[in-house]
Amino acid sequence: MQTIARAIRAALLTAEPRAKCFATRQLARDWRRGKLAWEFDVAMPDQPAWPDAPELLPPNRMPKRGKGGSERARIALWHSLAHIEFVAIDLALDMAGRFGAGMGREFVDDFLSVAADEAMHFALLARKLESMGSHYGALPAHAGLWEAAHATRADVAARLAVVPMVLEARGLDVTPATLERVAASGDAHGAKILARILDDEIRHVAAGTKHFLRCAEMARAQPESLWQSLVKRHFRGHVKPPFNDSARLAAGLSRGFYAEIAH
């Protein structure tokens, strides 16, 4: 029987996007069906395998998207969303594979479920791009999305604090406005994709928050203070408003965590 660690590592080291999606969803199914052994017998790679395209650029070198309603701007929006979801597959896989042995089965259950969701989101967005005459890899993409994972590779509490509770929570803040703009432009199909992603991301942030609270309990630390100290130490950006307080609260992330350090 293949081990859970080897299956996760194999998916992380699959570069081609469709193949990575397939490998991720298959391993999540195999795990649910009891086909993978609970053994962490290989280490996770420092960096996953990614395709040659898109070209990855630092944020300050990313091209402007163009005028709001233009076809070029629309394609750039969907491409950037597809890239976020593609990297999110690897973030969730690495979470399960790197920290699962210490955190237990429920942790692995949750983050393999997140990874399968992210693979589905990416597939929807890749198909959306193709329906517009483009494809994932046609434009440059943000190079910095893996940095948070690398910076927190030795500390599960820091990883949970930064990835689900900062980066994914930011998605809860910005997606509703994007959804409104897409719907107002007459793109009902695009709006439906974004609504699905928003619903799933609330569950993803909730999973991260739940396991972070466990970490705080094990450390006998006050959760909000621990979160703030880890974010200040490990997150290079800013926790900035406006916040979707209701979606964050639905995920268990109250203002007591982030209001004090927001700017």
C-alpha positions as CSV (number, residue, x, y, z in Angstrom):
1,M,0.0,0.0,0.0
2,Q,1.4,3.4,-1.0
3,T,1.9,5.8,1.9
4,I,0.1,9.1,2.3
5,A,3.4,11.0,2.3
6,R,4.6,9.5,-1.0
7,A,1.2,10.2,-2.7
8,I,1.4,13.9,-1.5
9,R,5.0,14.3,-2.6
10,A,4.2,12.8,-6.0
11,A,1.3,15.3,-6.5
12,L,3.6,18.2,-5.4
13,L,6.2,17.1,-7.9
14,T,3.7,16.9,-10.8
15,A,4.3,20.1,-12.9
16,E,1.7,19.9,-15.6
17,P,-1.4,21.7,-14.3
18,R,-4.1,19.2,-15.4
19,A,-2.0,16.3,-14.2
20,K,-1.5,18.0,-10.8
21,C,-5.2,18.5,-10.5
22,F,-5.9,14.9,-11.4
23,A,-3.2,13.6,-9.0
24,T,-4.5,15.8,-6.2
25,R,-8.2,14.8,-6.5
26,Q,-7.2,11.1,-6.9
27,L,-5.1,11.1,-3.8
28,A,-7.9,12.8,-1.8
29,R,-10.3,10.1,-3.0
30,D,-7.7,7.3,-2.2
31,W,-7.2,8.8,1.3
32,R,-11.0,8.9,2.0
33,R,-11.3,5.3,0.8
34,G,-8.5,4.0,3.1
35,K,-6.2,3.2,0.2
36,L,-3.2,5.1,1.6
37,A,-1.1,4.0,4.6
38,W,-0.7,6.4,7.5
39,E,3.0,6.8,7.2
40,F,5.2,9.9,6.7
41,D,8.2,8.1,5.2
42,V,9.5,10.8,2.8
43,A,10.1,14.6,3.2
44,M,8.2,17.2,1.2
45,P,10.1,19.1,-1.4
46,D,11.2,22.6,-0.6
47,Q,9.4,23.8,-3.7
48,P,6.7,22.0,-5.8
49,A,7.1,21.3,-9.5
50,W,5.5,24.0,-11.7
51,P,5.2,24.2,-15.5
52,D,7.5,26.4,-17.7
53,A,4.6,28.8,-18.3
54,P,3.4,31.1,-16.8
55,E,6.6,33.2,-16.4
56,L,6.8,34.1,-12.7
57,L,7.6,37.8,-12.0
58,P,8.0,39.8,-8.8
59,P,4.9,42.0,-8.0
60,N,6.6,45.2,-9.2
61,R,7.3,43.7,-12.6
62,M,3.8,42.4,-13.2
63,P,2.2,44.1,-16.3
64,K,-0.9,46.3,-15.8
65,R,-4.2,44.5,-16.6
66,G,-5.5,47.3,-18.9
67,K,-8.8,49.1,-18.8
68,G,-11.5,47.6,-16.6
69,G,-14.0,46.3,-19.2
70,S,-11.6,45.4,-22.0
71,E,-11.2,41.8,-23.1
72,R,-7.5,42.0,-22.2
73,A,-8.3,43.1,-18.7
74,R,-10.9,40.3,-18.3
75,I,-8.5,37.6,-19.4
76,A,-5.8,39.0,-17.1
77,L,-8.2,38.9,-14.1
78,W,-9.2,35.2,-14.8
79,H,-5.5,34.3,-15.4
80,S,-4.4,35.8,-12.0
81,L,-7.2,34.0,-10.2
82,A,-6.3,30.7,-11.9
83,H,-2.7,31.2,-10.8
84,I,-3.7,31.8,-7.2
85,E,-5.8,28.6,-7.2
86,F,-3.0,26.6,-8.9
87,V,-0.5,27.6,-6.1
88,A,-3.2,27.0,-3.5
89,I,-3.3,23.3,-4.5
90,D,0.4,23.0,-3.5
91,L,-0.1,25.1,-0.4
92,A,-2.8,22.7,0.9
93,L,-0.8,19.5,-0.2
94,D,2.3,20.8,1.5
95,M,0.3,21.6,4.7
96,A,-0.9,18.0,4.9
97,G,2.3,16.4,3.9
98,R,4.7,18.5,6.0
99,F,2.8,18.7,9.2
100,G,0.3,15.9,9.1
101,A,2.4,13.4,11.1
102,G,2.5,15.7,14.1
103,M,-1.1,17.1,13.7
104,G,-3.0,13.9,13.1
105,R,-5.6,12.5,10.8
106,E,-8.3,15.2,11.1
107,F,-5.7,17.7,10.0
108,V,-4.8,15.6,7.0
109,D,-8.5,15.0,6.2
110,D,-9.1,18.8,6.2
111,F,-6.2,19.9,4.1
112,L,-6.5,17.1,1.5
113,S,-10.1,18.2,1.2
114,V,-8.9,21.8,0.7
115,A,-6.4,20.7,-1.9
116,A,-9.1,18.8,-3.8
117,D,-11.3,22.0,-3.8
118,E,-8.4,24.1,-5.0
119,A,-7.8,21.6,-7.9
120,M,-11.5,21.9,-8.8
121,H,-11.3,25.7,-8.6
122,F,-8.3,25.8,-10.9
123,A,-10.0,23.5,-13.4
124,L,-13.0,25.8,-13.5
125,L,-10.8,28.8,-14.0
126,A,-8.7,27.2,-16.7
127,R,-11.8,26.2,-18.6
128,K,-13.0,29.8,-18.2
129,L,-9.8,31.1,-19.8
130,E,-10.1,28.6,-22.6
131,S,-13.7,29.7,-23.3
132,M,-12.2,33.3,-23.8
133,G,-9.6,32.1,-26.3
134,S,-6.7,32.1,-23.8
135,H,-5.2,29.5,-21.4
136,Y,-3.3,29.3,-18.1
137,G,0.3,30.2,-18.8
138,A,-0.5,32.7,-21.6
139,L,0.4,35.6,-19.3
140,P,3.0,36.2,-16.6
141,A,2.0,35.5,-13.0
142,H,2.9,36.6,-9.5
143,A,6.1,34.9,-8.2
144,G,5.6,35.5,-4.5
145,L,2.8,33.2,-3.6
146,W,5.0,30.3,-2.4
147,E,7.1,32.6,-0.2
148,A,4.8,32.3,2.8
149,A,5.0,28.5,2.6
150,H,8.8,28.6,2.5
151,A,9.1,31.1,5.3
152,T,6.9,28.9,7.6
153,R,8.2,25.5,6.7
154,A,9.4,24.7,10.2
155,D,6.4,25.9,12.2
156,V,2.8,24.6,11.7
157,A,1.3,27.4,13.8
158,A,3.1,30.0,11.7
159,R,2.0,28.3,8.5
160,L,-1.7,28.2,9.7
161,A,-1.5,31.8,10.8
162,V,-0.2,33.1,7.5
163,V,-1.7,30.9,4.8
164,P,-5.3,30.2,5.7
165,M,-5.8,33.0,8.2
166,V,-4.1,35.9,6.2
167,L,-3.8,34.9,2.6
168,E,-7.0,32.9,2.1
169,A,-8.9,35.3,4.5
170,R,-7.9,38.1,2.1
171,G,-9.7,36.2,-0.6
172,L,-12.9,36.5,1.5
173,D,-12.4,40.3,1.6
174,V,-11.8,40.9,-2.1
175,T,-13.9,38.2,-3.9
176,P,-17.3,39.7,-3.3
177,A,-16.4,43.0,-5.0
178,T,-14.9,41.0,-8.0
179,L,-18.0,38.9,-8.1
180,E,-20.2,42.0,-8.3
181,R,-18.1,43.5,-11.1
182,V,-18.2,40.3,-13.1
183,A,-22.0,40.0,-12.6
184,A,-22.5,43.6,-13.5
185,S,-20.6,43.0,-16.8
186,G,-23.2,40.4,-17.7
187,D,-20.9,37.4,-17.1
188,A,-23.3,35.1,-15.1
189,H,-21.1,32.1,-15.6
190,G,-18.0,33.9,-14.2
191,A,-20.1,35.1,-11.2
192,K,-21.2,31.6,-10.5
193,I,-17.6,30.3,-10.4
194,L,-16.6,33.1,-8.0
195,A,-19.6,32.4,-5.7
196,R,-18.6,28.7,-5.5
197,I,-15.0,29.7,-4.7
198,L,-16.1,32.1,-2.0
199,D,-18.3,29.5,-0.3
200,D,-15.4,27.0,-0.3
201,E,-12.8,29.5,0.9
202,I,-14.9,30.2,4.0
203,R,-14.6,26.5,4.8
204,H,-10.8,26.6,4.1
205,V,-10.2,29.5,6.4
206,A,-12.4,27.7,9.0
207,A,-10.1,24.7,8.8
208,G,-7.0,26.8,9.2
209,T,-8.5,28.6,12.2
210,K,-9.7,25.4,13.9
211,H,-6.2,23.8,13.8
212,F,-4.5,27.1,14.8
213,L,-6.7,27.2,17.9
214,R,-5.5,23.7,18.6
215,C,-1.9,24.8,18.3
216,A,-2.6,27.7,20.6
217,E,-4.1,25.4,23.2
218,M,-1.2,23.0,23.0
219,A,1.2,26.0,23.5
220,R,-1.0,27.3,26.3
221,A,-1.0,30.6,24.5
222,Q,-3.8,33.2,24.0
223,P,-4.9,32.6,20.3
224,E,-5.2,36.2,19.2
225,S,-1.8,37.2,20.7
226,L,-0.1,34.2,19.3
227,W,-1.6,34.9,15.8
228,Q,-0.5,38.5,15.9
229,S,3.1,37.7,16.9
230,L,3.4,35.0,14.2
231,V,2.0,37.2,11.5
232,K,4.3,40.1,12.5
233,R,7.3,37.7,12.4
234,H,6.5,35.7,9.2
235,F,4.3,37.7,6.9
236,R,6.0,40.3,4.8
237,G,2.9,42.2,3.7
238,H,0.2,44.1,5.6
239,V,-3.1,42.9,7.0
240,K,-5.2,45.6,5.5
241,P,-8.8,46.6,5.4
242,P,-11.5,46.6,4.1
243,F,-12.5,43.3,5.8
244,N,-15.4,41.0,5.0
245,D,-16.1,40.7,8.7
246,S,-19.2,38.5,8.3
247,A,-17.4,35.9,6.1
248,R,-14.4,36.0,8.4
249,L,-16.6,35.4,11.4
250,A,-18.3,32.5,9.6
251,A,-14.9,31.0,9.4
252,G,-14.2,31.5,13.1
253,L,-11.9,34.5,12.5
254,S,-13.2,37.2,14.7
255,R,-12.0,40.9,14.7
256,G,-10.1,40.2,17.9
257,F,-7.4,38.5,15.7
258,Y,-6.8,41.1,13.0
259,A,-8.3,44.5,14.0
260,E,-5.4,45.5,16.2
261,I,-2.6,44.9,13.6
262,A,-4.6,46.1,10.5
263,H,-3.2,49.1,8.6
